[in-house]
Amino acid sequence: MFELTIQRNVINNTDETKEEQEGVSSQVDTDSDDFPQCLLSYFETSKSRAAVCEKLILQELEDMTASHHTEHMMHSPIPAQQDTMRLKEQVICDSDNQRNDSSTDTRLLPAETSEVSVCPDNEGAEITQRRRIALALEYEAEREIGRCEERKKEEQKRRIERDFQVELKKIMEAEKLQQKELELMEKRAQEKLDQEMMLQREAIRNLQRRVEEERRMREEGQKRIKDEEDKRTRKEDEIRRKKDEEWREKREQERMRREEEVRVTTEEERITKRKVEDVLMKKKKRDNIELEGEEIKPEERKNKEEKARDEEARKKETLKEVRKDGKRERRQEAERRQEAERRQEEERRQEEERRQEERRQEEERRREEERRQEEERRQEEERRQEEERRQEEERRQEERRQEEERRQEEERRQEEERRHEEERRQEEERRQEEDEVGRKGYDVDKGKMERKADERKSVEAEKELKEEAVGENQING
C-alpha cells in the first residue's frame, strides 16, 4: 500500500510537472518574441533535463518496486492461494494499465488487498508463476539492456573525456612549444640588441678616444708652436742685446778715438807752436847777436827788420794755415763723426724699424694663431655639440625602440591573453556540448569534433604566423 501511494504521488507530481512545463512552454511560445534566443534555449534545455530526470526517477522506482516484490514473494509466509490471488490481481492491474494507456511504462505491483480466491487450482498457480517468471526475466533483460546502454554511454563519455584530454595535452604541448619558440625569439632579439648596443658603445668609445687624441695632438702642436715662438723671441732678444752692446762699444770706441784725435791734434798744435816760438826765439837771438856784434847799416837793418817782419808774417800765416788745417781737419773729423753718427742712427732706425716690423709680424702671427685656435675651439665645440646631439638622438631612438618593444610585448601579452581566453571559451563550449550530449544520451559526431579541432588548429596556426611576423618585424626594427 505504501509503495502504491509513492507511485501515485510520483505520477501526480509527474503530471503536475508536465502541466507546468506545458504551461511554461505555452507561455514561452507566446512570449518568445519578448525573450532573447539564449533564454529560450536555456528553457528548452531545462525542459529536456526535467524529462530525463523524470524518466530516471520512474525507472529507479520501477527497479525498487520489482526488487521489493521479488523478495516479498520469495520470503513471504503467505499461503499459495494468497500468492495466486496476488498474481491474478497483478495480471488484472497490468491489463487495466495497458487498457488505460498510462503515461508511465513501468509495471507497478499492487499493494496488499483483501484476500479473494481467483484461481483455486494449482494449474492456474503454475501458469501465473511461469508468467511471473517470464515477466521477471523480461524485466531483468530490459534492465540488463539499460545497464548495457548506460555502460556504453559511460564508456563513450570516458572515451570522449580521454580524447579531450589527449587533444588538450596536444594543445598544451603546442602552446609550450610556441612559448619556448617565443622565448627563444625574444632571447635572440635581446642578444642581437645587446650586441648592437655593445657595438654602438664601442663606436662611441672609439670616437671619444679619437677626439681625445686629436685634442692632445692639437695641444701638443700649440705647445710646440709656443715653444718655438718663445725660442725665436729669446733669440731675437739675444741678437738685439748683442747689437746694442756692439753699438755701445762702437760709440765708446768712437768717442775714445775722437778724444784721442783731439788730444793728438792739440798736442801737435802745441808742439808746432812751441817749435815756431823756438825758431823765432832762436832767430831773434841770432839777430840780436848779429846786431850787437857788428854795426848794421840802417838800410840793411831796415831790410832785415822787414825781412824779419815778413818772416814773422809768414810764420803767422803758416801758423794760421796750420790752425786752419787743424780746424778743417777737426771739421772734417766732426763731419765724418756726424756722418758716422747719422749712419749709425740710420742703422739704429732701420734696426728699430726692422724690429718693429718683426714685432708687427709676430703680432700678426700671434693673432693668426689665436684666430686659428679660436677656429679650432669653435670647430671642437661644434663637433662636441654634434656628438652630443648624435648621442641624444641615439638615446631617443633607443627610448623609442624600447617603447616599441614594450608596446609589442604588451600586444603579444594581450594577444596571448585573448588566445587563452578563446581557448578557455572553446574549452567551456566543448564541456557544455559534452554535458549536453551526456544528458541527452546522443552519440557524439566525431567528424564535427574533428572539424572543430581542425578549425582550432588553423586559428592557432594563423596566430603563430602573426606572432612570427611580429617577431620578425621586431628583429628587423
C-alpha positions in Angstrom: 0.0 0.0 0.0 2.8 2.4 0.8 4.6 1.6 -2.5 1.4 2.2 -4.4 0.9 5.6 -2.6 4.5 6.6 -3.6 3.9 5.6 -7.2 0.6 7.6 -7.3 2.4 10.6 -5.8 5.2 10.3 -8.3 2.7 10.0 -11.2 0.7 13.0 -9.8 3.9 15.0 -9.5 4.9 14.0 -12.9 1.6 15.1 -14.3 1.9 18.4 -12.5 5.4 18.8 -13.8 4.2 18.1 -17.3 1.4 20.5 -16.9 3.8 23.2 -15.5 6.2 22.5 -18.4 3.4 22.7 -20.9 2.2 26.0 -19.3 5.8 27.3 -19.3 6.2 26.1 -22.9 2.9 27.8 -24.0 4.0 31.0 -22.1 7.4 30.8 -23.7 5.8 30.3 -27.1 3.5 33.3 -26.6 6.3 35.5 -25.3 9.1 34.2 -27.4 9.3 37.5 -29.2 9.9 39.2 -25.8 12.9 37.0 -24.7 16.3 36.6 -26.2 17.4 33.4 -28.0 19.8 32.3 -25.3 17.0 32.4 -22.7 14.7 30.3 -24.9 17.5 27.8 -25.5 18.0 27.7 -21.7 14.3 26.9 -21.2 14.4 24.2 -23.8 17.5 22.7 -22.1 15.8 22.8 -18.7 12.7 21.1 -20.2 14.8 18.3 -21.6 16.7 17.9 -18.3 13.4 17.7 -16.4 12.1 15.0 -18.8 15.4 13.0 -18.4 15.2 13.3 -14.6 11.6 12.2 -14.6 12.4 9.1 -16.6 15.3 8.2 -14.3 13.2 8.6 -11.2 10.4 6.4 -12.6 13.0 3.8 -13.7 14.5 3.8 -10.2 11.1 3.4 -8.6 10.3 0.6 -11.0 13.6 -1.2 -10.1 12.9 -0.7 -6.4 9.3 -2.0 -6.7 10.3 -5.0 -8.7 13.1 -5.9 -6.2 10.8 -5.5 -3.2 8.1 -7.6 -4.9 10.5 -10.4 -5.7 11.9 -10.5 -2.2 8.4 -10.4 -0.8 7.4 -13.4 -3.0 10.4 -15.4 -2.1 10.4 -14.8 1.7 6.7 -14.2 2.4 5.0 -16.8 4.7 1.6 -16.2 3.0 0.0 -19.4 1.6 -0.1 -20.3 -2.1 -3.7 -19.2 -2.5 -2.7 -15.6 -1.5 0.2 -15.7 -4.0 -2.1 -16.9 -6.7 -4.6 -14.1 -5.8 -1.8 -11.5 -5.9 -0.6 -12.7 -9.3 -4.2 -12.6 -10.6 -4.6 -9.1 -9.3 -1.3 -8.1 -10.9 -2.4 -9.5 -14.2 -5.7 -7.6 -13.9 -3.9 -4.4 -12.9 -1.5 -4.8 -15.8 -4.4 -5.3 -18.3 -6.2 -2.3 -16.8 -3.0 -0.2 -17.1 -2.5 -1.2 -20.7 -6.1 -0.5 -21.5 -6.0 2.9 -19.8 -2.7 3.8 -21.7 -1.0 5.2 -18.7 1.7 7.9 -19.1 4.3 5.6 -17.5 5.8 2.4 -18.9 6.6 1.0 -15.5 5.0 -2.2 -14.3 3.7 -1.3 -10.9 2.9 -4.1 -8.5 -0.3 -3.6 -6.5 -0.4 -3.3 -2.7 -2.0 -5.8 -0.4 -5.8 -6.1 -0.8 -8.5 -8.4 0.6 -7.8 -12.0 0.0 -10.1 -13.2 -2.7 -9.7 -16.6 -4.3 -9.4 -16.2 -8.1 -7.7 -19.4 -9.4 -8.4 -22.2 -6.9 -6.5 -24.9 -8.8 -2.7 -25.5 -9.0 -2.6 -25.2 -12.7 -3.5 -21.6 -12.6 -0.9 -21.0 -10.0 1.8 -22.6 -12.2 0.7 -20.5 -15.2 0.8 -17.5 -13.0 4.2 -18.5 -11.7 5.5 -19.0 -15.2 4.0 -15.7 -16.3 5.6 -14.0 -13.3 8.9 -15.6 -14.0 8.6 -14.6 -17.7 7.8 -11.0 -16.6 10.7 -11.1 -14.2 13.1 -12.4 -16.9 11.8 -9.8 -19.3 12.3 -7.1 -16.7 15.8 -8.3 -16.0 16.6 -8.4 -19.7 15.3 -4.8 -20.0 17.4 -3.8 -17.0 20.4 -5.5 -18.5 19.8 -3.7 -21.7 19.5 -0.4 -19.8 22.7 -1.2 -17.9 24.5 -2.0 -21.2 23.3 1.2 -22.6 24.5 3.0 -19.5 27.9 1.3 -19.7 28.1 2.2 -23.4 27.2 5.8 -22.5 29.8 5.8 -19.7 32.4 4.3 -22.0 31.6 6.8 -24.7 31.8 9.6 -22.2 35.2 8.2 -20.9 36.4 7.9 -24.5 35.3 11.5 -25.2 37.0 12.6 -22.0 40.1 10.7 -22.9 40.1 12.1 -26.4 39.6 15.5 -25.0 42.5 15.0 -22.5 44.7 13.9 -25.4 43.6 16.9 -27.5 44.1 19.2 -24.5 47.6 17.7 -23.9 48.5 18.2 -27.6 47.2 21.8 -27.4 49.2 22.4 -24.2 52.3 20.9 -25.7 51.9 23.0 -28.8 51.4 26.0 -26.6 54.5 25.2 -24.6 56.4 24.7 -27.8 55.1 28.0 -29.1 56.0 29.7 -25.8 59.5 28.2 -26.0 59.8 29.5 -29.6 58.7 32.9 -28.5 61.1 32.9 -25.6 63.9 31.8 -28.0 63.0 34.6 -30.4 62.9 37.1 -27.6 66.3 35.8 -26.4 67.8 36.1 -29.9 66.3 39.6 -30.3 67.7 40.6 -26.9 71.1 39.1 -27.8 71.1 41.0 -31.1 70.0 44.1 -29.3 72.8 43.7 -26.7 75.3 43.1 -29.5 74.2 46.2 -31.3 74.3 48.2 -28.1 77.8 46.9 -27.4 78.9 47.8 -31.0 77.4 51.3 -30.5 79.2 51.7 -27.2 82.5 50.6 -28.8 82.0 53.0 -31.6 81.3 55.8 -29.1 84.4 54.9 -27.1 86.5 54.9 -30.3 85.1 58.2 -31.3 85.8 59.7 -27.8 89.3 58.2 -27.9 89.9 59.7 -31.4 88.6 63.1 -30.2 90.8 62.9 -27.2 93.8 62.0 -29.4 93.1 64.9 -31.7 92.8 67.3 -28.8 96.0 66.0 -27.3 97.8 66.4 -30.7 96.4 69.9 -31.1 97.6 70.8 -27.6 101.0 69.4 -28.3 101.1 71.4 -31.6 100.1 74.6 -29.8 102.7 73.9 -27.1 105.4 73.3 -29.8 104.4 76.5 -31.6 104.5 78.4 -28.4 108.0 77.0 -27.5 109.2 77.8 -31.0 107.9 81.4 -30.6 109.5 81.7 -27.2 112.8 80.4 -28.6 112.6 82.7 -31.5 111.8 85.6 -29.2 114.7 84.8 -26.9 117.0 84.5 -29.9 115.8 87.8 -31.2 116.3 89.4 -27.8 119.8 88.0 -27.6 120.6 89.3 -31.1 119.2 92.7 -30.2 121.1 92.8 -27.0 124.3 91.8 -28.8 123.7 94.5 -31.4 123.0 97.1 -28.6 126.3 96.1 -26.9 128.2 96.3 -30.1 126.6 99.6 -30.9 127.6 100.9 -27.4 131.1 99.5 -27.8 131.4 101.2 -31.2 130.2 104.5 -29.7 132.6 104.2 -26.9 135.4 103.4 -29.3 134.4 106.3 -31.5 134.3 108.6 -28.5 137.7 107.4 -27.4 139.1 107.8 -30.9 137.7 111.3 -31.2 139.1 112.2 -27.8 142.5 110.7 -28.9 142.4 112.6 -32.1 141.5 115.9 -30.3 144.3 115.2 -27.8 146.8 114.4 -30.6 145.8 117.4 -32.6 146.1 119.6 -29.6 149.4 118.2 -28.8 150.6 118.6 -32.3 149.4 122.2 -32.3 151.2 122.8 -29.1 154.4 121.2 -30.3 154.2 123.2 -33.6 153.6 126.4 -31.8 156.5 125.7 -29.4 158.7 124.8 -32.4 157.7 128.1 -34.1 158.3 130.0 -31.0 161.6 128.3 -30.5 162.6 129.1 -34.1 161.6 132.7 -33.7 163.4 133.0 -30.4 166.5 131.5 -31.9 166.3 133.8 -34.9 165.7 136.8 -32.7 168.6 135.8 -30.5 170.7 135.4 -33.6 169.7 138.7 -34.9 170.3 140.4 -31.6 173.7 138.8 -31.5 174.5 140.0 -35.1 173.3 143.5 -34.2 175.4 143.6 -31.2 178.4 142.1 -32.9 178.6 144.5 -35.9 177.2 147.7 -36.8 174.5 147.3 -39.3 173.6 149.9 -41.7 170.2 151.5 -41.4 169.1 150.2 -44.8 170.3 146.7 -44.1 168.8 146.9 -40.7 165.6 148.1 -42.2 165.7 145.3 -44.7 166.4 142.8 -42.0 163.6 144.1 -40.0 161.3 144.0 -43.0 162.6 140.5 -43.7 162.1 139.6 -40.0 158.6 141.0 -40.2 157.9 139.1 -43.4 159.3 136.0 -41.8 157.1 136.7 -38.8 154.2 137.2 -41.1 154.9 134.0 -42.9 155.2 132.2 -39.6 152.0 133.7 -38.5 150.5 132.8 -41.9 151.9 129.4 -41.6 150.6 129.1 -38.1 147.2 130.3 -39.3 147.4 127.8 -42.1 148.3 125.1 -39.7 145.5 126.2 -37.5 143.1 126.4 -40.4 144.2 122.9 -41.5 143.7 121.7 -37.9 140.3 123.3 -37.9 139.5 121.9 -41.3 140.6 118.5 -40.2 138.7 118.8 -37.0 135.7 120.0 -39.0 136.1 117.1 -41.4 136.6 114.8 -38.5 133.4 116.3 -36.9 131.7 115.9 -40.2 132.9 112.3 -40.5 131.9 111.7 -36.9 128.5 113.3 -37.6 128.2 111.2 -40.8 129.1 108.1 -38.8 126.6 109.1 -36.2 124.0 109.7 -38.8 124.8 106.4 -40.4 124.7 104.7 -37.0 121.4 106.5 -36.3 120.1 105.4 -39.6 121.2 101.9 -38.9 119.6 102.1 -35.5 116.5 103.5 -37.0 116.4 100.8 -39.7 117.1 98.2 -37.0 114.3 99.6 -34.9 112.0 99.6 -38.0 113.1 96.0 -38.6 112.3 95.1 -35.0 109.0 96.9 -35.2 108.3 95.1 -38.4 109.2 91.8 -36.8 107.1 92.7 -33.8 104.2 93.5 -36.1 104.7 90.3 -38.0 104.9 88.5 -34.7 101.8 90.2 -33.6 100.1 89.2 -36.8 101.3 85.6 -36.4 100.1 85.6 -32.8 96.7 87.0 -33.9 96.6 84.4 -36.7 97.4 81.7 -34.3 94.7 83.0 -31.9 92.2 83.1 -34.8 93.3 79.6 -35.7 93.0 78.4 -32.2 89.6 80.1 -31.9 88.5 78.4 -35.1 89.7 75.1 -33.8 88.0 75.6 -30.5 84.8 76.6 -32.4 85.1 73.5 -34.6 85.8 71.4 -31.5 82.8 72.9 -29.8 80.7 72.2 -32.9 82.0 68.6 -33.1 81.2 68.2 -29.4 77.7 69.6 -29.8 77.2 67.4 -32.9 78.4 64.4 -30.9 76.1 65.3 -28.0 73.2 65.8 -30.5 74.0 62.4 -32.1 74.2 60.7 -28.7 70.9 62.4 -27.7 69.4 61.2 -31.0 70.7 57.7 -30.3 69.3 57.8 -26.8 65.9 58.9 -28.2 66.0 56.2 -30.8 66.8 53.7 -28.1 63.9 55.0 -26.0 61.6 54.8 -29.0 62.9 51.3 -29.7 62.3 50.3 -26.1 58.9 51.8 -26.1 58.2 49.9 -29.3 59.4 46.7 -27.7 57.2 47.3 -24.7 54.3 48.1 -26.9 54.9 44.9 -29.0 55.4 42.9 -25.7 52.1 44.4 -24.5 50.4 43.4 -27.8 51.8 39.9 -27.5 50.7 39.6 -24.0 47.2 40.9 -24.9 47.2 38.5 -27.9 48.3 35.7 -25.6 45.5 36.6 -23.1 43.0 36.7 -25.9 44.2 33.4 -27.2 44.0 31.9 -23.7 40.5 33.4 -23.2 39.5 32.0 -26.6 40.8 28.6 -25.6 39.0 28.7 -22.3 35.8 29.8 -24.0 36.2 26.9 -26.5 37.0 24.5 -23.7 33.9 25.7 -21.9 31.8 25.3 -25.0 33.2 21.8 -25.5 32.4 20.9 -21.9 28.9 22.3 -22.3 28.5 20.3 -25.5 29.8 17.2 -23.8 27.5 17.8 -20.8 24.6 18.3 -23.2 25.5 15.1 -25.1 25.8 13.2 -21.8 22.4 14.5 -20.6 20.6 13.7 -23.8 22.4 10.4 -24.4 23.2 11.3 -28.0 26.2 10.0 -29.9 29.0 12.4 -30.5 29.7 13.3 -34.1 33.4 12.6 -34.4 33.5 14.4 -37.8 32.2 17.5 -36.2 34.7 17.3 -33.4 37.5 16.8 -35.9 36.3 19.8 -37.9 36.2 21.9 -34.8 39.7 20.6 -33.9 40.9 21.5 -37.4 39.4 24.9 -37.1 41.1 25.5 -33.8 44.4 24.3 -35.2 44.0 26.6 -38.2 43.2 29.5 -35.9 46.3 28.7 -33.8 48.4 28.4 -36.9 47.2 31.8 -38.0 48.1 33.2 -34.6 51.5 31.6 -34.7 52.1 33.1 -38.2 51.0 36.6 -36.9 53.3 36.2 -33.9 56.2 35.1 -36.1 55.6 38.2 -38.4 55.6 40.4 -35.3 58.8 38.9 -34.1 60.5 39.3 -37.5 59.3 42.9 -37.6 60.8 43.5 -34.1 64.1 41.9 -35.1 64.3 43.9 -38.3 63.3 47.1 -36.4 
